[in-house]
Amino acid sequence: MLSGLNEHNMVLITGANGLIGSHLVRRYLEAGHPVAALRRAESDLSLLDDVRERVTFYEGDILDIPSLEDAVRELRSRGPLDLIHAAAIISYSPKDRDRMEKVNVEGTANVVNVCLGEGVRKLGFVSSIAALGRPARKGIKTDGPVVISEEQRWEDSPNNSFYGKTKYRAELEVWRGMAEGLDAVIVNPTLVLGEGDWSRSSTQLFKYAWDERPFYPAGTAGLVDVRDVADALYLLMQSELTAERFLLNAATMPYQVFFNKVADAFGRKRPSIRVSPGLTRLLWPLEALRSRLTGKPPLITRETARSASSSYQYEGRKIEKMTPFRYRPIDETIQRISAFFSRRNGR
């Protein structure tokens, strides 16, 4: 049910320069909303080049409470304000753990506290499928994929990444804010596919296929279009729904099938060598050693090895049952994004 907001409703977005954040900026601008973004002085704004002049930027940081308060307070003086918190550190490298704890957990607590203190109308939190946890097989009676939905309850498991743990604790801060009277919604996207910088985040998968890497992992991946994430969160923010989380997943498929589809769209050679879970467990210690010797980020870590070798089924239909939202077909998403990178690389 829509809440009847008018076109003058302002939104402040953290993490606006990231893959999801930049598409949220465009989604709000397309709908006629004034958009503001919190940015650090050194932020790379290249993903916003086409819309940068239409965004009001506030220099600040979610770890710098006064700068966050100043931005929210100034915007609130103009009228009702929504805030979307999409800023986070995504890493599976052990060296980034302290930074993830600081930004993902403490930063989210700061956002929640400022929303409560300054009367923000509604908070939208971009979480992750990792925050729902990945249960261990022990005690599960089926040999098939483990189904994960919004009803999944966090449990300690060796399958949970440190990143997932920080997003789980960040969610606890959002739920605390709801208990204290804050209207908020949470989205938990699976692997997000979108046009962006293919040297960063999940978009690296397209570069992997473009480079004709021969290997593919044994597990499965949940996939969702970045435009679907932006559309879903926009719709939820305009609705009267609050104190709800929504898992966003358009399709679940084996990594082999995904890489084959991307390679075919590029006209590149498909990967042909399956990396078994056992072999993956042998490779990550060698990759860790290479990383220490060269100073370059590891291509495989213990956490990514576990993740890529796992088979989970993600149930993302709650949002379709509760709202008019519908997912884009994932094959069309793969074709669109592959065409984008093909044009960018002169093919």
Legacy VTK file of the C-alpha trace (Angstrom):
# vtk DataFile Version 3.0
C-alpha trace
ASCII
DATASET POLYDATA
POINTS 347 float
0.000 0.000 0.000
1.427 3.386 -0.973
1.843 6.097 1.600
0.972 9.011 -0.677
4.320 10.832 -0.731
4.582 13.757 -3.113
7.329 14.429 -5.620
9.074 16.880 -3.291
10.013 14.224 -0.747
13.785 14.364 -0.230
16.017 11.291 0.124
19.561 11.074 1.502
21.596 8.094 0.288
24.784 6.758 1.855
27.010 4.672 -0.399
25.590 6.468 -3.444
28.803 5.919 -5.406
28.533 2.117 -5.241
26.789 -0.287 -7.607
23.478 -0.399 -5.712
23.673 3.164 -4.414
24.234 4.676 -7.867
21.194 2.854 -9.258
19.117 4.015 -6.287
20.128 7.591 -7.094
18.880 7.174 -10.667
15.665 5.485 -9.542
14.772 8.372 -7.246
15.720 11.005 -9.816
13.594 9.262 -12.441
10.640 9.445 -10.047
11.156 13.180 -9.525
12.607 13.183 -6.011
15.329 15.589 -4.896
18.351 13.410 -4.071
21.192 14.099 -1.669
24.200 11.900 -0.993
26.738 11.670 1.789
30.231 11.305 0.375
33.778 11.185 1.683
36.249 13.687 0.234
38.150 10.945 -1.589
35.097 9.114 -2.948
35.182 7.907 -6.555
31.993 9.252 -8.142
32.549 7.778 -11.612
29.404 5.602 -11.410
27.396 8.827 -11.041
28.975 10.755 -13.919
25.721 10.991 -15.893
23.666 12.337 -12.965
26.240 14.020 -10.729
24.977 17.541 -11.440
21.486 16.584 -10.253
22.605 15.338 -6.830
23.277 17.463 -3.749
26.428 16.161 -2.078
27.294 16.518 1.589
30.880 15.817 2.551
30.912 13.496 5.511
31.195 9.950 6.747
28.909 7.588 8.639
31.746 7.220 11.164
31.846 11.014 11.630
28.633 11.596 13.581
28.675 15.442 13.459
28.957 15.440 9.644
26.101 12.935 9.396
23.967 14.936 11.823
24.639 18.195 9.976
23.555 16.745 6.635
20.388 15.160 8.039
19.479 18.220 10.095
19.883 20.590 7.148
17.788 18.378 4.874
15.127 17.873 7.563
14.754 21.644 7.789
13.318 21.532 4.271
10.645 18.926 5.007
10.150 15.164 5.352
13.316 13.165 4.763
13.915 9.532 3.930
17.338 7.950 4.328
18.696 4.939 2.470
21.773 3.372 4.001
23.712 1.529 1.304
27.262 2.241 2.457
29.263 -0.812 3.492
32.612 -2.526 3.154
32.368 -5.805 1.240
35.469 -7.932 1.590
36.441 -11.517 2.235
40.054 -10.689 3.026
41.118 -11.122 6.688
43.038 -7.843 6.620
39.792 -5.887 6.146
37.968 -7.309 9.165
38.586 -4.403 11.541
37.465 -1.931 8.877
34.328 -3.950 8.129
33.443 -4.098 11.820
33.867 -0.351 12.106
31.984 0.703 8.964
29.323 -1.981 8.714
28.326 -2.227 12.368
29.333 1.009 14.075
28.488 3.055 10.981
24.998 1.555 10.809
24.451 2.220 14.515
25.364 5.863 13.878
22.899 6.097 10.979
20.101 4.591 13.083
20.797 6.933 16.011
20.818 10.022 13.802
17.574 8.926 12.113
15.950 8.600 15.528
17.385 11.844 16.838
16.565 13.984 13.807
13.115 12.623 12.953
13.864 10.901 9.653
10.579 9.677 8.182
11.790 6.240 7.093
15.035 4.296 6.813
15.799 1.817 4.052
18.691 -0.511 4.814
20.591 -2.369 2.100
21.715 -5.521 3.849
22.901 -8.752 2.236
21.894 -12.362 1.826
25.005 -13.061 3.911
23.291 -11.463 6.934
20.738 -14.284 7.014
23.489 -16.797 7.666
24.350 -20.062 6.012
23.486 -23.002 8.248
25.771 -25.984 8.565
24.560 -29.247 7.023
24.499 -30.928 10.437
20.905 -31.509 11.469
19.516 -30.848 7.974
17.617 -33.895 6.797
17.711 -33.286 3.041
20.586 -33.917 0.665
19.277 -31.237 -1.702
19.933 -27.502 -1.572
19.219 -25.769 1.724
16.377 -23.268 1.250
16.988 -19.816 2.728
14.146 -17.307 3.116
13.299 -14.312 5.288
12.400 -16.778 8.038
16.004 -17.955 8.283
17.358 -17.370 11.778
21.036 -16.659 12.271
23.064 -19.508 13.649
26.783 -19.808 14.243
28.238 -21.806 11.405
31.619 -22.185 9.700
29.758 -21.305 6.486
29.172 -17.723 7.638
31.665 -15.150 6.352
33.005 -12.374 8.555
31.327 -9.941 6.177
28.038 -11.759 6.792
28.562 -11.504 10.545
29.062 -7.733 10.334
25.929 -7.307 8.196
23.969 -9.442 10.672
25.110 -7.228 13.547
24.327 -4.157 11.439
20.788 -5.474 10.975
20.469 -5.833 14.734
21.103 -2.081 14.981
18.307 -1.424 12.471
15.927 -3.708 14.380
16.889 -1.830 17.561
15.936 1.406 15.841
12.574 -0.063 14.872
11.980 -1.079 18.492
12.643 2.539 19.449
10.058 3.851 16.992
11.898 4.174 13.683
10.023 3.175 10.528
12.385 1.038 8.479
12.604 -1.743 5.898
15.482 -4.094 5.100
16.371 -5.727 1.792
18.687 -8.737 1.544
19.824 -9.070 -2.080
21.681 -12.130 -3.304
24.491 -11.684 -5.861
23.762 -8.333 -7.509
24.303 -8.041 -11.272
24.605 -4.623 -12.838
26.495 -2.184 -15.019
29.434 -0.739 -13.132
33.155 -1.076 -12.563
33.970 -4.698 -13.343
37.087 -4.579 -11.198
34.886 -4.260 -8.112
32.256 -6.286 -6.281
30.057 -8.873 -7.992
30.585 -7.246 -11.396
34.010 -8.928 -11.448
32.195 -12.109 -12.523
31.640 -10.593 -15.958
35.316 -9.771 -16.324
36.137 -13.324 -15.275
34.059 -14.647 -18.175
35.436 -12.015 -20.577
38.995 -13.099 -19.713
38.048 -16.691 -20.608
39.158 -18.124 -17.298
38.902 -21.928 -17.557
37.600 -22.741 -14.062
34.159 -22.669 -12.518
33.172 -23.493 -8.917
30.912 -26.377 -7.995
28.261 -24.428 -6.100
25.198 -22.345 -6.909
24.527 -18.601 -6.819
21.436 -16.543 -6.128
21.185 -13.707 -8.672
19.285 -10.427 -8.813
19.376 -7.415 -11.142
20.668 -4.194 -9.545
17.694 -2.409 -11.131
15.390 -4.804 -9.301
17.112 -3.973 -6.015
16.628 -0.254 -6.673
12.999 -0.708 -7.788
12.175 -2.927 -4.824
13.623 -0.599 -2.225
12.046 2.445 -3.822
8.645 0.733 -3.768
9.083 -0.347 -0.145
10.088 3.165 0.913
6.942 4.622 -0.658
4.768 1.990 1.010
3.383 1.880 4.530
5.311 -1.316 5.202
7.714 -1.149 8.111
9.600 -3.553 10.367
9.895 -6.002 7.470
12.780 -7.609 5.622
12.707 -8.809 2.030
15.098 -11.307 0.466
15.670 -10.253 -3.149
16.498 -13.091 -5.541
15.340 -13.476 -9.135
16.945 -16.864 -9.819
19.279 -19.461 -8.385
21.598 -21.308 -10.764
24.857 -23.260 -10.768
27.934 -21.119 -11.336
28.693 -23.207 -14.422
25.367 -22.248 -16.005
25.853 -18.585 -15.120
29.359 -18.420 -16.580
28.220 -20.258 -19.689
25.460 -17.706 -20.252
27.829 -14.776 -19.809
30.537 -16.334 -22.003
27.975 -17.023 -24.744
26.689 -13.449 -24.554
30.266 -12.186 -24.948
31.078 -14.683 -27.663
33.909 -15.988 -25.496
35.053 -19.483 -24.604
33.093 -21.162 -21.814
34.896 -22.283 -18.655
35.373 -26.042 -18.778
37.163 -27.144 -15.605
35.035 -27.782 -12.538
36.770 -26.919 -9.272
35.560 -29.384 -6.664
35.103 -28.328 -3.018
38.106 -30.481 -2.096
40.379 -28.793 -4.622
39.113 -25.348 -3.574
40.094 -26.097 0.022
43.627 -26.852 -1.199
43.890 -23.725 -3.347
42.998 -20.994 -0.863
46.037 -21.494 1.447
48.311 -21.250 -1.604
46.513 -18.099 -2.713
46.900 -16.636 0.793
50.654 -17.253 0.596
50.841 -15.627 -2.843
48.956 -12.624 -1.492
51.362 -12.201 1.417
54.399 -12.456 -0.866
53.116 -10.079 -3.552
50.971 -7.717 -1.496
48.075 -8.227 -3.932
44.562 -9.169 -2.747
43.925 -12.916 -2.733
41.768 -14.248 -5.576
40.440 -16.998 -3.300
40.027 -16.906 0.481
38.756 -19.493 2.924
35.386 -17.699 2.940
34.985 -17.342 -0.825
36.053 -20.962 -1.267
33.282 -22.123 1.060
30.722 -19.829 -0.523
31.437 -20.792 -4.129
31.320 -24.496 -3.280
27.983 -24.351 -1.464
24.489 -25.056 -2.804
21.642 -22.988 -1.396
18.197 -22.197 -2.786
17.042 -18.642 -2.109
13.327 -17.921 -1.764
12.719 -14.319 -2.799
8.969 -14.265 -3.466
7.759 -12.521 -0.315
8.048 -9.087 -1.944
5.984 -10.254 -4.932
3.280 -11.493 -2.576
3.124 -8.274 -0.532
3.665 -5.624 -3.237
3.182 -5.147 -7.015
6.928 -5.728 -7.549
8.026 -8.270 -10.168
11.556 -9.443 -11.007
13.155 -8.986 -14.394
14.036 -12.285 -16.144
17.637 -13.035 -15.189
18.548 -14.074 -18.736
17.582 -10.606 -19.963
19.691 -9.104 -17.194
22.728 -11.140 -18.236
22.251 -10.154 -21.885
21.889 -6.450 -21.040
24.939 -6.272 -18.808
27.065 -8.349 -21.172
26.128 -6.004 -24.022
27.144 -3.043 -21.832
30.611 -4.464 -21.187
30.994 -5.566 -24.802
30.359 -1.989 -25.964
32.739 -0.643 -23.345
35.479 -2.990 -24.547
34.935 -2.416 -28.248
33.222 -5.688 -29.148
LINES 1 348
347 0 1 2 3 4 5 6 7 8 9 10 11 12 13 14 15 16 17 18 19 20 21 22 23 24 25 26 27 28 29 30 31 32 33 34 35 36 37 38 39 40 41 42 43 44 45 46 47 48 49 50 51 52 53 54 55 56 57 58 59 60 61 62 63 64 65 66 67 68 69 70 71 72 73 74 75 76 77 78 79 80 81 82 83 84 85 86 87 88 89 90 91 92 93 94 95 96 97 98 99 100 101 102 103 104 105 106 107 108 109 110 111 112 113 114 115 116 117 118 119 120 121 122 123 124 125 126 127 128 129 130 131 132 133 134 135 136 137 138 139 140 141 142 143 144 145 146 147 148 149 150 151 152 153 154 155 156 157 158 159 160 161 162 163 164 165 166 167 168 169 170 171 172 173 174 175 176 177 178 179 180 181 182 183 184 185 186 187 188 189 190 191 192 193 194 195 196 197 198 199 200 201 202 203 204 205 206 207 208 209 210 211 212 213 214 215 216 217 218 219 220 221 222 223 224 225 226 227 228 229 230 231 232 233 234 235 236 237 238 239 240 241 242 243 244 245 246 247 248 249 250 251 252 253 254 255 256 257 258 259 260 261 262 263 264 265 266 267 268 269 270 271 272 273 274 275 276 277 278 279 280 281 282 283 284 285 286 287 288 289 290 291 292 293 294 295 296 297 298 299 300 301 302 303 304 305 306 307 308 309 310 311 312 313 314 315 316 317 318 319 320 321 322 323 324 325 326 327 328 329 330 331 332 333 334 335 336 337 338 339 340 341 342 343 344 345 346
